[in-house]
Amino acid sequence: MNKPLSRIRNLQALRIYAAIPVILYHTNFRLPGVRPIGVFGVHMFFLLSGYIMASILDTDSTAFIRRRLIRIIPLYWTLTLLLYSVAWKFPHLMNATQALPSELFKSLFFVPFQKSNGLYQPILFVGWTVNYEMFFYMMLSIALLINRRRAALVGASLMIGVMAVCSLFTATSSIARFYSDTMLLECILGLISYYAVRAASTRLTPAMKPALLVLALGSLIVLPSIEEFGVLAHLPDILRFGPTSFVLICSVCLLALMGADFKAGVIVLLGDASYVMYLTHPYIEEFLDRIVGRFLPIFHIDKPIGCLIAMAFVLPMSIFLYLKVDKPILRYLSRVFSMTKPPQTIVLTTPAVPLPARSATVIMHTGPIVQQETLA
């Protein structure tokens, strides 16, 4: 039977798994004696991005950079301009964000710079990760021009080369310091995870499922534990969080190919809305804390109830903005700027009935691991 595989929904679940700790981290709610966690979620996002970009390069890399720009820019620019307006009209609400034209220009065009607080943050402060993403996309776009078949390998090599050159000028250039960060290597590790899954997918057997489940569940627990207990704190973050994130992504993708994939539902929808959630959650939280909390102290997000209320607002609001704003805009722009026919449906060939036990030795997967349109 030819079974359409529109996407691996487990990846969407991982997106929300990575996003929730980040949202909680920014509430500043702290339990006594418990270290705040959330950083691991950011590192997971970089590996997920690498996996998804590799899947796009492997299935349909047509108009790659156009698709990336359509996905990233509309919401990012809209929020950046909105925050710039707020900083201009109500500067006391914006901490280190200032209504400076130079900072607006750099923010809109993904040029890293240091704010007055010394951090490398654009006007939309969580957008520093988007700056890394856009650099990643640019390297892959150049790689496609050089060698389309080996774009992932060429793009990874270009990234490492740029990082190496930037490392020579960290003492004199803030941009060089930003792009020499080893965090960028997590995108490359994500690329590798896709090809690891693709290679392993032709060798799957039913006996592997329990082991993959153990690996996935263990990784889900180990990742936050590494941060909570300060494990290997002296090492770069890619060595602390990268290997476990790699194992987690590979195991859940292989489980999906064996039929253990999330059903479409709220978890998957939240994963779809994770980009909106990531960009908007600090400002939803700040609105509740600074504006509503001024009249209703229960809304202060550094308190237990306020933290829960913030989560209760952020999650449905993210879904609403995704369905009613972000998704329609993406569809419209994709239709307007589309220069090619929609990609063909990608199918995964599986047996119509379970194989007899004596012959069920290998589960063959003839289609690509993931369709690019749904995870782009």
N, C-alpha and C positions, 0 to 999 in steps of 0.2 A: 504494500500500500504506500502511495506517495502522500506523505503527511507534511503540510506546509509548516515551516518553522519560521514564523515571523520575527521572533526574537527569543532570547533566553531571558525569561522573566526573573530568574534568580538574580541576575545582575541588577535589575531594578530594585529588588529587595535589599541588595548590598548597598545601593545608593542611599536608601533611607536608613539603613544600619549605620552608615558613615555620617549621615546628616544630623541625626538626633543628638548625638553627643556634642556636636558643634553648637547646636542650638542651645542646649543646656549650659554649655561652657560660657556662652555669652550672656546668660542671665546673671552671672556672678553669684549664684546660689551655691553655698558650700556647706557640706555636712561636717560637723566637728570631727577632726582626726582623719578625714578622708581627702585625699589629694584630688583636685579637680581634673577631670579628663575630657578629652575632645580633640586633642591634637592628632590622635591616630586616625580620626575620621578624614582629616584633610589629606593625609598621606594615602589613605585608601582611595580617595577620589582621583589622585594622580595616576595610580595604577589602573583604576577602572577606565580612565580616559585613554591610557595607552592601549588597553585591550580593545576598546571600542574603535579607536583609530586604526588599529591593525586590521580589525574585521572589515572596516570600510575599504582600506587599501586592498584587501584580499578579495573583496566581492565586487565592488563598483566604486572606483575612485574618480568617476566622471565629475568634473566641476567641483573638485574636492574643496578648494578654498572658498568658493562661492557658497557652498552649503555650510561651511563652518562659520562664515561671516553672518549669514542669515540666522544661524542658530544663536550666535553669541551677541551680536551687536544691538539688535532692536531693544531688548529689555535692558541691556547694560547701559546703553546711551540714554534711554528714557529715565532710568533711575539716577544716573549721574547728573543729568540736566536738572532733574527735580531737586536733588540734594544741593546742587550749586545755587539754585534759586532760594532754597531755605537758608543756606549759609549766608547769602547776600541779604535776605530780609530779616532773619532771626539768628544772627551769628552766635548768640549766647547758648543756642541749643546744640551746637555742632562740634564742641570740643576742639580738636586740632584741625578740623576741616575749615578752610578759608575760601572765600569767594574771590580767588585770584584767577584772572584769565589764563595765566601761564599754567597753573595747575589744572584748569579745566581742559586746556589743549592736550596736555600730557595724559590726562585721565582718559579722554575720548580716544586717543590714538595709542594707548597702551605703552606709554613711555614711563618707565619706573622713576620715581623721585622720592626724596625724603620729605616727610611732612615736618611741621614744627615740633612734633613729639619725637623726631628722630627715626620713625618707622617708615619703611618703604610701602606706603599705602596711597592709592589714588583717592579721589574724592569719595567714591564708593569703597569704603575701607577694606571690605572683604575681597575687593577686586584685585588684590595683589596676586591671588592665585590665577585669576583670569589673564593677567599679564604673562604668566608662565605658560598658560594654555595657548595663548595666541603665538607665542614664540615657538612652541611645539608644533602648532599647525603650520607656521611659516617654514620651518625646517622640512616638514613632510611635503609641503607644496613644492619647494625647491627640489626635493628628492624625486618627486614625480616627473619633473622636467628632465632630470638627469637619467633616471632609470626606473620606468614605471613598474617593471616586474619585481625589482628589489628595492622599492621605495622605502620600506620600513628599515631595512639595513642601512641604506644610504642616509636616510633621515636621522637615524640614531648616531651614525658616524659624524654627520654634520653637527649635531647637538654637542657631542663630546668634544669636537674640535673647537667650536665656539666657546664652550666652557673652559677649555684649556687656555685659549688665547685670553679670555676675560680674566682668568686667574693671575695673569701677569700684570694686570693693571688695577688690582683691587685697592691699592694704596692711594690711587689718584682719581679713580672714577667710581661714582656711586652706581652707575649702570653696570659696570664691569663686576662690582661686588654682587649685584643682584643676580646676574646671569652666570655667575660662577658657582652658585649654590648647588650642592650635591642633590638637593631635592628634585632637580630636573631629571636626575637619573631614574627616579621612580616612574616617569613616563616611559622610559626605555624598558624598564622592568615589566611594565604593563604590556608593551609590545611583545616582549618575549613570552608572557603568559598566554597570549592568544595562540602563538605558534606551538607552544607546548600542549595546549588543549587540542589543537588541530591534529598534532602528531599522535597524541594519546587516544583520540576519538576512534581511530581505526583498530585499536587493540583492546577495547573495552570488553569485559566479560561480566556476567551477572554476579560472579563471586567478588568482584571489586566494590560493589555497592556499599556493603557495610564499612569497609575501610575508608571509602570516600566520605561517608557520613561522619565517621569518627574524626577525620581530618577537618572537615568543615565545621563541626560543632566545637572541636578543640580550638580551632583558629578563632572562632567567634568569641571564645572566652579568653584566649591568650592575648589577643590584641589590646583590649582595654586594660588587662592586668599588667602588661608591660609598662603602660603609662602610669597606672595607679601606684605600682610598687617601685617605680623608678628603675626598672631592670635595664641594665646596660646603658645607663644614663650618660656614660662617658663617650659613647660611640655616636657617630652621625645618625640622624634619624632614619636614613635609608637602610642602615644595617639593623636598626632596632625594629622598625615596622615593616620594612620591605619584604623580607622572607616570609613572614607569617601572612601578610596580605597576598603575596603571590600564591601561597598554598591555598588560601581561602578562595581566591578567584578561580583557580584551576579546579579545585574540588567541586565547587557549586556548579560550574559550567559542565563538568563531566557528569555530575548527577543529573543535570537538566537533560543532557543527551540520553541518559538512561531512563528518562521518564519522570524523575523526581524534580519537577519544575513547579514554581509557584503558579497557582491559578490566577487568572485575571481578577483583580479585586482591589481593595483599599490599599494594601501594601504596595502593589504594583503601581497604582495610581499615584501614591505618594512618591514613589521612585521617579515616575515621569515628571512630577512637579518639583523634583529636588533642586534643579537649577534656579527656579523661581524662589524656592524656599531658602536656598543658600544666600541669594542676593538680598532678599527682603527681610529675613528674620531679625537682624539686629535692630532695624528701624521700627518694626512692629513691637518688639520688646521695649525699645526706648520710648515709644509713644505711650505704651501702657504704664511704664514706670514713671516717666517725667510729667506726662500730661494727665492721664487718668489717675495715677497714684497721688497726684497733688490733692485731689478731692476724695479719693477712696484709697487710703493707705494699704488696703488688702492687695492692691495691684502692684505693689513694689516687688520687682522680680527677684530681688535677692533674698526674699522670704519664701518659705516652702509653698504656701498657698499661691502667692504671686507667681512663682516659677511654674506651677501647674497650670495656672490661668494663662500664662504666656504660651505654654505648649498648646493649650486648648484653642488659642487664637491663631497661632502660627500655622498649624497643620491644615485646618480647613481654609484659612485665608490663602495659603499657598496653592491649594487645589483650585480654589475659585479663580485666582489670578492666572493659573496655568490654563484652565479650561476656557475662560472667558476673555482673556487678554493675550497671553503668550502664544497659545496654540493657534488661534485664528490668525494672528499676525504672521506666524511662521508659514501657515498654509497659504495665505495671500501672497507673501513675498516669494515663496517657492514657486507658486503658479506664475507670478509676474516675470520672474527672472529665469524661469526654466527654459533651457535651450535644447533639452533632450527628452525623449520619451521616458515615462516612469520605468524604473527597473523592473525586470521580470520577477515574478514570485519565486522565491528560493524554496526548494523542497528538500525534505529529508526522507530518504528511503528507509523504511522499516518493514519488517515482516508483517503480514496481515494478521497472523495468529502467532502466539508464542511458539518458539522452536522447541522441539522435544529436548529433554534434559541432556541426552547424550550428544546432541549436535549443537546445543546452544553454547558454543565456545567463544564466539567473537560477535560483538555487536557492531555491524558495519554502518558507517555514516558517510553517504556519498555527497551530501550537500555541504555548503559552507557552514561554519559554526553559527553565524548570526547574520541577520539581514541588517544592512546599514541604515535603512531609512528609519527604523523604529527606535534605534538607540542613538541616533545622531544628535 
